[in-house]
């Protein structure tokens, strides 16, 4: 199965999260996971995929985050694929090395896109 989603959220980067209280971080993570689940619910297979490929793109205004910040901003997104039952795990054995991208977006109009290919 292959699909592309546009999700109207912009998960925070590690640098912006480092100054937050743990409860605020947890609340943000839960919001991201809930929104992701709502977008993934129609794609859940009977059996989770054993392998998957991802292209994850952050569309945001301002300057691009450093690479580790870009990667970490997708943590809860990938966790949502596991929790929703699309993939068996988000380990490297299952998802390999996803492709991470950053593209400019209008100010205050940030979002993410996810290209997914599930392999049984």
N, C-alpha and C positions, 0 to 999 in steps of 0.2 A: 504494500500500500504506500502510496506517495501522496502528500498533500502539503499545501503552503497556507499558513495562517498569519493574519495580521492581528496583533493583540494590542488593544489601546491602553497599555501600561508601560511604564519605564522603570524597571527594577533598579534600585539604587546600587551604586558601585561600592566596593569595599572601603574606599577612602571616605565616602560620605557616611557610611554606616559606622565607621570606627569611633565617631564622636557621639553616637546615639546611646541612650540607655537601653539595656537588654530587653526591656518590655516593649519599647518602641520598635526595636529590630524584629522581635517576634511578631508583633502586630503587622508590620510591613510584609514579612515572609508569609504570614497566613493570608493576607489580602492577595498577594501574587499567586499563591497556590490555589486559592478559591477561584479567581478569575481564570486561571489556566484550566482548571478542571471543567469549568463551564464551557470553555472553547473546545476541549478535547472529548467531551462526553459522546459526541456522535461518531468518533473515530475508534472507540475502544473495541479491540478484537476479542473473540472468545478466549483466545490463548495469547499471552503477551509475546511480542516479537523477541527473538533471541539475539538479533543483531539489528542495528539501526545506524543511519547516517543523518547528520544534522548540519544545516547551515543556519546559524543564528546571527541575526543582524539587529543592531541597536541603532535606531533612528532618533537622533537627538540634536538639539541646537548646542552651540558652544563648541569648545574644542574636544577632540576625541579623548576618551580616558586612556591611560596606559594599558598595555595588553593584559596584565594580570587583573586590573580593575574591570576590563571588558569581560573577561572570562568569568570572573566571580559574580558579575551582575546576572549571569544566567543560571546560577546555582539552583534557585528555587524553581526556575522554569524546567530544568532537567529533572529535578526531584518530582515535579508534578507529573511527568510522563511515567515515572515509576509508580507513584501513588495511584494514578488513574488506571494503571494496568496496561499501558501501551507497550512498555518494555519491561523485561524482567529485572534489570538493574541499570544504573547509570555508570557502571565501571568501564574502564577502557576496553575490556574484553567484549563488551556489548556495543558501546557507541564509538569506539576508536578515538580519534581526535577530531571533534567537531570543528567545522570552519566558523570562525568568529569574524564578524565584520562590523564596521561603524559607518553610518551614512548621515549626512546632514539632514535636518528636519527644521521646519519653521519653529520659532521660539514658542515654547509652551504647548507644542503639538507632538511631543515625543511618543514613540510606540516601538514595538519590536515585531520582527517577522521571523517566522520559523519555517524552514523547509525540512520536511521529514520524509525519510524513506525507510520503511520497516521491512526487514528480511526475516522470513521464518526459518 
